[in-house]
């Protein structure tokens, strides 16, 4: 066990109204910070009041984009206890992403210890109301100050906490998505398979333009502007009359934790889920034939987000009459039921706060 020092705030903040949480608008009283340096290892692990951190202006995170993060959640279950949903998945994905970004990942023990101790300190921030959670943002940044193009020899690891409600302003209603045919999110051999900050920077322009047109998210295509990859901050599933398809992980698609959970649930139900390349033209053609029954996105923030409209080739294509489909609804209830404790966790996904 690592010795984690704790400095508590003098005046804790008032909790925000649970019906006004939104997503990512509030931060808890404290955060976890640990540092790494080559030849020294991990040091100064601490829980401190949430606030600005001191980073040298020459740090690699500013000049070469060495930044990586995770997204995960803690939940207040029906019995009042706090649990995490699949934290091991997030740790392993962080470690894999850190290797790609040439950052030092913390040992799993330090990651879990910091996660548990910080959440205990700020446990009052875990909301009690249904459909709320405590969003958790583990973050790695390169902090060595230098101006030569090479990996940073110093890394700072942060964990931030934020009480969350619904990710989309539409709530659980189907969203409208814009198929992006001009901008590109990721390319083979690039950073698309890791949660690098650079991925999100490259997506901002398209997302902004889509929102200005009235669409909630962007449907990203591959370098050929044909194969479907992701929906903005989510993986995507298409429910046809004979199969459920999600794009295969091809090196430029993020391996989502909720995506993985949904695939496991579908297989447990003996439903025909397939991971393969799927094109936007196939989706539109099968939709026109009546073969596409519903579509949805999956992600930590929104869990399941039904897709009601896809804009492609200058036309809006409605899916399932722009209504939430039965499978989307069933999967949402199952995943959130496990998270809330209403459904028994037979998958081994729940880790109690200790």
N, C-alpha and C positions, 0 to 999 in steps of 0.2 A: 504494500500500500504506500502511496505517495503522501508525504506530508503537505496538505493543502491549507494554506493560511486563509483566514476569513476576516474581512473587515466589513462590518455592517453599516448601513446607512444610518444617519442620525434621525432623519425624518422620513419614514416610508411614505410613498405616494398613495393617494386615494385610488382605489380600484375603479376602472372605467365601467360604465353601465354595460351589463352583459348583452343588451340588445343593440349596442352601438359599437361592438368590437371591430367589425369588418375584418380585414386581414393586414397584418403588419403595421398597424397604426400606433400601437402602444408597446412599450418595453417595460420589463419588470424592474425591480429595485437593484438587482445585482447581475453580474456577469462573471464567467469563468475565464481566466487568462493563464496561459502557460507559454514559456519560451524555449526555443531550441537553438543551439549553436554547435557547429562542427567542433569536435574535440572537447566539448563540455557536456553535451547531451541536453536532456530536458531539465529545466530549472524554473524557479519562481512560480510554481503553480499556486494560484490564489483565486479566491472569490472576493470581488471588490464591488463597490457601488457602481452601478451602470453609469457610463459617461465616456468622454473622449479618452483616447489612448495616445501616447506619445510615440510617433513614428518619424524617423528621419526623412527629410524631403528627398533624399537620394535612394530611398528603399525601392527594391525591385518591383514591388507591387504597383508602384506608380508609373514606372518607366517601361516595364516588360510584362505587366499583366499577370504576375504570379499570384493568382487568387483562386481559391477553390472553396466550395461550401457544400453543406448538406441541408436537407429539409426533413424533419421528423416531428412526431407529436407525442405529447403526454395527455392522458385523459383522466377525468374524474369519473370513476365508475359509479354504478347505482348504489353501491354500499359505502360510497364516500372515499374509497381508497384511490390512490393515484397510480396509474400504470403507464408504461411506455409500449409503443407498438413497433415491434421488430427493430430494436436498436442495433442488434448485431448486423443486420443487413446494411444499415447506414454506415456503420463503422467500416465494414469491408469495402463498401463502395468509395468511401472517403480515402481509404488507404490505397485502393487501386488508382483513384484519380490523382492522388498526391504523387505516385510514382510517375504518372504521365506528365505532371506539371513540374517535376523535379523539386518538389517540396517534401519536407520531412513529416510523415504522419506520426501522430502520437501513438504510443503503445496502446493496445486495446484496454489494458487495465486503467491507464490514466484517463482515456476517453470516458469509460464507464463510471469511474470514480468521480470525475468532474461533473458528469451529467447528473448523477444521483445527488451529490452533495449540493450542487447549485439548485436543483429542483426542490430539495428539502428546504433550503433557505428561503426560497420564494414560492413555497407550496400554496400560499394563500391566493396566488395569482391563477391557479388552475381553476377555470370556471366550473360552476355546478350545473349550468343550464344545458338542456339537450342541444346537440349540434354545435357545441363549442369545444374548444380544446386549448392546450398550451402548445403553440408552435415553437419548435426548437431549431436554432440555426447554428450548428457547428461550422466554424470557418477557419481556413488556413491562409496565411498571407506570407509572402517573402519580405523580410524586413531588413536585410543587410543593405547598407548604403554603398552603392558603387554605380558606375556608369558604363562598365563593360558588359557586353551581351554574354551572359553566362548565368547558370542557376544561382540563386541566393544561398549562402551558407548559413543563413539564419531564418528561422520560421517562428511566427507567432500563431498560437492556436487560441481561438475564442469560442465560447458558447454563449449565445444570446437567447433570451426567452421572450415570447410575445403572445399574450392571450388572443385567441382568434375565434371569429364567427365564420360566416360564409365568405368564401374566396371571391365569388362573382356577385355583382350587384343584383343579378337575376335570381340569386339564391339557388334553389334546386330546379328552377325552370330550365328548359332547353336553351342552349346558347346558339348564336349565329356566328359562323366562322368564315373567314376570308381565305381563299386559296391563293397563296403568294407565288406569283409567276415571274417576278423581277428580282427580288432579293434572295440571297442564299444564307441559310443558317449555318450549315456545316458541310464539310466535304470529306470523302474517304481519306483516312490517314490524319485527319485533323483532330479537333477537340470535342466533337459532337457527342462522344460516348461518356464524357465526364462532366461534372457540374462546375465547369470553369466559369469564372465571372465573364470572361471574354465571349462565351457563347451567348450570354444574355445581352451584352453590349451590342453584339452584331444583330440581335433580333429587335432592338428597340424601335428602329425607324419603321420597319414593316408593321409592328404592333401598333405604333402611334397612328400610322396612316389607316390601318384597319379600323381602329376605334373611331377615328374621325368620320369614317363611312358608316358607322353604326354596328360594327362587328366586334364581338367580345374577344376573339382570339384569331391567330393566324394558323392555317394549315400549311406546314412546310413541306416542300417537295425536294427531291434529290437534285444532283447536279444536272440531270437531264430534264429537269422541270416536269417530271412524269411520276416517278415513284414517290409514294407518300411516306413521310418520316415521322413527324410529331405534330401535335397541336399545341403550339406555344409552350406553355408550362406543363403539358400533359402528354402521355402516350395516348394512342387512339385505337379503338376497336370498332369493327364493322360487323353487324349481325345480319347475315344473309339467311335465306331460307334453308340452306344446306350446310352452312359452316359459319363459324365466328372467326374473323381474321384480324390479326394485329401485325403490323410490320415487323419482320424479323430484324433482330439486332445485327446491324451491318457495319458497326464501327463508327457510324455517325449519328446513331440514335441512343439516347440515354436509357440505361436499364433501370426503369422505374420500380420502386418498391411496391407501389400499389398495382402496377402492371403485373409484377411477379405474383402478387397475392391473388389477383383476379384470375390469372391463368391457373393457379393451383385450385381455386374454388371451382372453376369451370370444369377442370379435369375430374375433380372429386364428384361433380354432378354428372359425369359421363357425357358432357356436351362437346360437340366437335370443334374445339378451338385449334386454330392453325396459326403458326408463325411463318409468314412468307412475305415476299415482295408483293405489294399491291399498288396499282397505279390509280391516279385520279380518274383516268378515262374508264377503267374497269368499274370504279365506284359509281360514276355517273351513268354508265350504260346499264348496270344492273339495277340502279335506282329507277331508271326509266322503264325497265321491264317489270318492276314491282318485286324484285328479288331482295332488295335491301330493306330490312325490316326496322332497324334502328342503328344508331351509332352513338358512341360515348367516349369521352376522354377520361383518363385515370391519372391521379396524382395525389401527393400527400396533402396539398392544400385543399383541393376540392373533393377528394375521394373519387366520386363518380360525377361526371358532368355530362348530362345528355346533350347531344348535338341535334338541334332542330332544323338548322338551315346551313347548307354549304354554298358559298358563292364560288362559281367557277365559270370561266368563259363568258363573262358579262351577264350571268344569270344566277338568280337565287334558286337553289334546289331544296325543296322541303322534304324532310325525312319523317316518316310516321306522322304526317300532318302537323309537324312541329309540336308534337306531344312527347312526353317521357315514355319510353318503351317499357314493357313489362320486365325484360331482363335487366335493364339499367336500374329499375326500381328495386328488383329482387337483390341484385348484387350490392347496391348501396345499403339496403337494410341489413344484409348479412355482415358486411365489413364493419359498418358503424355499430351493429349489435355486438360484435365481438369486442370492439373498442370500448363500448359503454358497459359491458358486462351483462347485457340483456341476453346474449347468446353465449353458450359455453365455448371456450377457446379450445377446440380439438386439434388446432394446427400448431400449437406451441409458439404463438406469436406475441403473447402478452408477457411483459416483464414488470413485476411489481416494483414500486419505488421502495428502496431499502435505505 
